[in-house]
Amino acid sequence: MKINHIEGNKKDNVILYTLSTCVWCKKTKKYLNELGIEYSYIDVDLLEADEKEEVLKKIKKFVSANSFPITIINDKECIVGFKPEKIKETLDL
């Protein structure tokens, strides 16, 4: 599975589930980059069928609908959509 890693300030474990063509997903990546946060992301639409199924199962633990982007922080906090203030607050910045 292709997991992209962006170097930055490692404060929390941040993983972002995105679609490669999604404007809001791109805005979330840009925002995390501007904050200098280390994170990983997976473009779900670019995965093979079996990998996509595995990721969607994992996402279902946090959200019922497949709406992107999905930002998971420390494997417990889940933010759906582009919500910069919520991201900043959850990361305690």
C-alpha positions in Angstrom: 0.0 0.0 0.0 1.3 3.4 -0.9 1.6 5.6 2.2 3.1 9.0 1.6 5.1 10.5 4.4 5.6 14.3 4.9 8.4 15.3 7.2 7.8 18.0 9.8 7.3 18.6 13.5 6.4 15.3 15.1 4.0 16.0 17.9 1.2 13.7 17.2 0.6 10.7 14.9 -1.4 12.2 12.0 -2.7 10.2 9.1 -4.8 11.7 6.3 -7.1 9.7 4.0 -7.7 11.6 0.8 -8.7 11.4 -2.8 -6.1 12.5 -5.3 -8.6 14.8 -7.1 -10.3 16.3 -4.1 -9.9 20.1 -3.6 -10.6 19.9 0.1 -8.1 17.1 0.5 -5.4 19.3 -1.2 -6.3 22.2 1.1 -5.9 20.0 4.2 -2.4 18.8 3.0 -1.4 22.4 2.3 -2.6 23.5 5.7 -0.7 20.7 7.5 2.4 21.7 5.5 2.0 25.3 6.5 1.8 24.3 10.1 5.0 22.2 9.7 3.3 19.1 11.0 4.6 15.6 10.2 1.9 13.4 8.7 1.2 10.5 6.4 -1.4 10.3 3.8 -3.1 7.7 1.6 -4.8 8.6 -1.7 -7.6 6.1 -1.3 -8.8 6.4 -5.0 -5.3 5.3 -6.2 -5.3 2.1 -4.2 -5.8 -1.4 -5.6 -9.2 -2.9 -4.9 -8.1 -5.1 -2.0 -6.1 -2.2 -0.4 -9.0 0.2 -0.8 -11.4 -2.3 0.9 -8.9 -2.6 3.8 -8.6 1.2 4.2 -12.4 1.7 4.0 -12.9 -0.9 6.8 -10.4 1.0 8.9 -12.1 4.3 8.2 -15.5 2.8 9.2 -14.2 2.7 12.8 -14.4 6.5 12.8 -17.0 7.5 10.3 -20.1 6.0 8.7 -19.9 7.8 5.4 -17.0 8.0 3.0 -16.5 11.7 3.0 -13.0 13.1 2.4 -10.6 14.2 3.7 -10.4 12.2 6.9 -7.8 13.3 9.3 -7.0 10.8 12.2 -4.9 12.0 15.0 -3.3 9.6 17.5 -5.7 6.8 16.3 -8.5 8.3 18.3 -9.5 11.8 17.1 -11.2 11.9 13.7 -11.9 15.1 11.7 -13.9 14.8 8.5 -13.6 17.5 5.9 -11.4 20.6 5.7 -11.6 22.0 9.2 -8.4 24.0 9.9 -9.6 25.4 13.3 -10.5 21.9 14.5 -7.2 20.4 13.3 -5.3 23.2 15.1 -7.3 22.7 18.3 -6.9 18.9 18.3 -3.2 19.2 17.7 -3.1 21.8 20.5 -1.3 24.4 18.5 
